[in-house]
Amino acid sequence: MNTFSQLLQTLLGIGTQPGELTFLQVSLRGVIVFIAALIVIRLGSKRSLAEKTAFDAVFLVIIGSMLSRAINGSAPFFPTLGTGFVLVLLHRVFGVAAFYSHIFGMLVKGKPMVLVENGRLQRRNMLWEHISKHDLEEDMRLDANTENLSEIQIARLERSGDISFIKAKGAEQQAA
């Protein structure tokens, strides 16, 4: 077993300063981290890949940053890989907790914010969310196929960051 451990240390450059790692060592680290990252992501939720909320985006940034340190040798190799699995587990636990607790879900994923109600801008909400009238008009043109604010019954900034639009009943018939 000692021989295997020594071989692994030599091949992966365990205990070697980052600047002294060879091309082969960094390449092997990259292959192992790539496979581990695939496993980590497969164990995690598919939703996290879509970066639907800040909760998912933060998870992906941390995982990417952390695993890169295992490749370049700036962090211990095996503890860093292990931490990746711990973070996936934490992401899943938080996701399940958010499923069962609406309050916890709002805490980690946010909540939707009404931007337009019955054709009227909700300026305080727009200011709070840093959505300008021009941003809203752009999304109205692209997603609601209208430039007329009075056609919008409700527009919400969703937890994903997308703006959803529900047109007033008469506006749908006029468009057809």
N, C-alpha and C positions, 0 to 999 in steps of 0.2 A: 504494500500500500504506500509505503514511503517513496518508492520509485515512481509510482503513478503521480503522487503529489508533486514530486520534484519535476517530472516531465510537464505537468500542467503549469507549474510556476514558470518554467522556462518558456514554454510555448506561448503563454499569455502575458509574460513579463510581469507576473505578480511580484510586487515589492520593488519594481523598477521605477525610477523617476520618469515622469511623462516624456521628457525630452530625450530619454535614452531608449525608448521603445523602438523596436525595429519595424520595418514595413510589414513583415510577416506577423508580428505580434499584434499590431494594430488591426491588420486585416482579419486575423482569427477572432479578435475581440469583436470586430464589426459583424462578422458572420454570426457569432454566438448571440450578440445583442439583437441582431435582426430577427433571429429565430425566437428569442425570448420575447421581443416586442410583439411579434405576431401572436404568440401564445397569450401574452398579457392582454392584447386588444381583443382577441377572441374570447377570453374569459370575461372581459368587460362587456359593456352593452354596445350594440351597434349604433345606438343613438349618440353615444359620445363622439363617434367619428363625424357625425353631421354637425357638431358644434352648435346644437340647438339653443343652449343657454350659456351664460357665463360659467356656470357650474361645469359644463362639459368642456368649454374652451380652456379653463384653468387647468383641468385635469390633463388635457393633451399637451399644454405647454410645459407643465411640470414633468410629465413622463418623458417628453422629448429632451428636455434640458438635462434631466437626471441620467437618462440612458446614454446621452452623448458623453457624459463624464466617464462612464464605464469604458467607452471606446478609447477616448484619448488619454486615459490613465490618471485623470485629475481626481478621481475618487476610487476607493477600493472596489475591485471588480465584482466579487460575489455579493457583498453586502448591498451594493447599488442595484444589482439585478433583483435581489430579494426585496428591496424596498419598492421596486416597480410592482411586484405582486401585491405587496401590502397596500399600495395606493389604489390598485384596481379593486381590491377587496373593500377598501374604504369608500370608493366611488359607488360600488354596488350597494353597500350598506346604506349610504346616504340616499341613493335612488329608491331603495325599498322603503326607507323611512319616509321619504317624500311621497311615495305612493299611498302610504297609510295615514300620513299626517299632512293635511292641507297647510297648516301653519308652518311646519318644517319645510314643506315644498316651496312655500313663498319665501322662506328665509334663504334657502340655497339656490333656488331657481328664479326668484323674482315673481312679479305678478303683472298681469296686463294693465295697461293704462289707457283710458279713453282719451282720444285726441280730438274727435269730432262727435257731436251728438246732435241729431236732427238738423244737420247742415250748419251747425255753429261750432267754431273752433273753441276748444277748451285750452285757452292760452296758458293758464297756470300749469297744466299738465305738460303742455308742449315745452314750456320753459324748463320745467323740472327734468324732462327727458332729453333736452337739447335737440328738439326737433323743430326746425324752422318751418314757416308756412311754405317756403319753396321746396323743402324736403318732402313735405306732405303732398304738395301739388305734383311733384315728380312721381311719387308712388301712386297717386290717384290716376295719372295718365297711364302709367305702366300696368297697374294691377286692376284698377276699377274701370279703365277705359272711359274716363270722363275728366273734364276740367272744371265741371260745375259742382261746387261744394254743396249746393242745395240738394243735389241728388244723393248725397251720402247720409244715410240714417245714422250709422255709427262707424267710427274708425278707431281701431285699437292698436297700440304698440304692444305686440305680443311678447311673451317671455323670451322668445327666440330672437327678438330684435326686428322681426318682420312687422309690417303694418298690414292689418287685415281690414277690409272694407265690406260693409253691408249697405247695399243701395236701398233707398226708399222705394216702396212698392210701385209708385207711379213712374219712377225713373227707369225701372227695368222694362216696362211696357213701351215707353217712348223710344228706348234704344232699339227695340226689336222691329 
